[in-house]
């Protein structure tokens, strides 16, 4: 087991991971981020976790789960004595706008909207040739390791090494009130073809919406980060 992203300045990262990873395994979660940082109250060790293979950020990561992990990890860190007595441990979910790190992240969250920052514009003409930030729907990863993404510039294939930062984008879909549907066009005849098949994007969005509804029934929908401070 490994953690997708670590930032541990001044700490023995290898020894710290050797303490953290068995705790994650015992609680059947994957680590997303492990960050050592300063805060107004002093030093903070922040850990975000998720259920393996989850396609809905934070699904299954309840406050109780975070509290259990925090308790066990705190005890393990005290025994290892890697950090010292004065620090704060925070355990939580990565939130609905989860950062994306590995190619597996881009595969797993296919069908969801993401914002991707590049280390420079892609080789293209027009506005795309100047864009350093892209927003659109993820469509997975090709066999060649290229990230597929539907954007305002069309469907793109982006090399992973061009990505400097990426995260999911949380969007609230507002339900239309009765009698307040979308206005017709100038011709007044815009109608949906009842026999038309939904697009790949519509099917993917539907699958994500179904997963969110299912999690909501269980009280697990991550409307905000769940964090426990120890």
N, C-alpha and C positions, 0 to 999 in steps of 0.2 A: 504494500500500500504506500502511496506517496501523496503529498499535498500539492495541489495544482500551482500555488503561488506562495512563496515564502519571502519575507523581508525581515532579517534578524541581525541587524547591525550590532556588533559588539558581543554577540552571544556565540557559543559553540553550537552551530546549527546541526551538525551531525548528532551530537549527544542529545540535543533538545528533541529532535525528531525521533530518536530512539526511545524517548519517554512518551511522546505524544501519540505515536502511531499505534502502540498496543492498546491504548485507551480507546482510540477510534474504532479499532477492530472489535473490541469487546462490546461496544455499543452499536455495532453494525452501521456505521456511518463513514462517509468519505470526507476528508478534509479539503476544503476549497482554498482557504487563505489562512496563513499563520503569520502575523505581523507584530513586531516589537516596535513600539513607538512611544513618543512622549505625549503627555496630555497635561492639562492644567493642574491636575491632581498628582502628577508624577508619571511613572513609567507604566505602560499598559501592554499586556500580551493578549492580542485579540485573535480568536480562532473562529472561523465560520465553517459550518458542516452541512452536509446534505445526505439524503438517502441514495445509495448506489443506483444509477440508472434512471433517477427521477427526471421527468421531462417538465415538471412544474417546479420552479425554484422554491425551495423551502418546504415542499410537500413532506409531511410526516415529521418535521422538526418542530416539536411543540416546546413550550416553556419548560415542561417537566423533563423532556429529553435533554435540553440544554443544561438544566440544573444538575441532572445526574452526571453528565459529562464533566461539568465544571467541578463538581465535588471530587470525582475520581482523579481528574487531571491535577487538581490542586494538591491532593495528597501525594500523588506521584512526583510532582515537581518539588514538594517539600523534602521528600526522601532523597531525590537526586541532588538537591542543593545546587542547581545550575544558575539560578537567577538572584537569589537573595530574598530577604524578607519583605522588602518594600516595593511592591508592584501590585497591579490590579489585573486579574484574569477575567476576560469577557468572552463568553461562548454564545454564538448565535447562528442564525441562518444567513446566507449571503444576500437575502432580500430578493424582491421581484425583479430588480434591475441588476441581476447577477452579472459579474464580469465573466468574459469568455477568454480562456487561456489556450487550451489545447485544441487540436483538430477534432478530438472526440467531443469537445463541448459544442463545436459548430455542427457536428453530425446530430448529436442528441437533441439539440434545441431547434432542429429543422422545423420550419413552419411558423416560427416566432419572429417578431420584429426585433432588429438589432441595429445598433449604431457602431460603426467601425471607423477608426482613425488610422490613416496610413502614414508611412514615413516619407511619402512624396506622392504626387499625382501619378496615376496610371498612364501608360503610353497610349494615348487616345486623342482624338481631335475634339474640338469644341469645348463645352463646359466641363465634360468629364476629364479632359486633359489638365484641368486646373483644380479639380476637387481633391481635397485631402481628407474629407470626412464623408462617409457614405451612410445612408440609412435605408433600410429595406427589409424584405423578408428572406430569412435564411432558407436555403434549399439543400443543405448538406455539403458533402465534400466529394470531389471526383476521385477516381482511382489514382490520379496523378498528384493528389494532395492539394487541389485548388478549392478554395471556398466558393460555393455557388450562392449567389445572392441576387434577388430581384429588386432593382432600385428604380429611381426616376429616370435613370439613363438606360434602362433595360436590364436584362439578365447578364450579370458579370461573373467572371471567374478570377478570384483574387489569390495570389500566392500568400501563404501564411506568413512568410518572412517579411512581407510588406506591412503587416498589421502591427501597430504599436499599442493599440488599446481597443478593446471591444466590449460591449455590454448589451444585455437585453434591454428593450424599451417597454415599459409598462404602459398599456393603453386602456383607457376606460371606454367601453362601448356603451353609448347612451341609447336606451330603448326609446322608440318613437311613441309619442302619446297618440291615442286614438284621434283620428281626424287631423293629425299634424304630420302626415307622411311627406316624403320628398316631393317638391314641385315638379310638374311636367315641363318638358322642354317647350320651345317656341311652337312646335307643331302640335303639342298636346297629346301625342300618341305614344310616348315612351312606355313600353311594356316589356316585362320580363318573359322570355320564351319559356313556357312551362316544361318543354321537352328538353331544354338545354342541360347538359351535364355540368356539375360544378367544376371549377378549375382546380388545379393542384393546390393553389394557395388557399382557396375556400375550404377544401377538404382538410388541409393541415390546420387552418385556423379553427375549424370545427372540432378537430381532435383535441386541440389544446383547450378549447372552451369546455368540452366534455370532461376533460381531466380536472379542470378548475372547479367545475360544478360538483364533481364527485368528491373532491377534497373539501369543498365548502360544506357538504353534507356531513363530513366527519369532523368538522371544526378545525381543519388544518390549512385553509386557504391563507397564504402568506401576504395579507394585505399590507404588512409592514414587517420589518426585520424583527425576529424574535431573539432577544439577547438576555443573558443572565450574567450578572456581575458577581464575582466572588471576592 
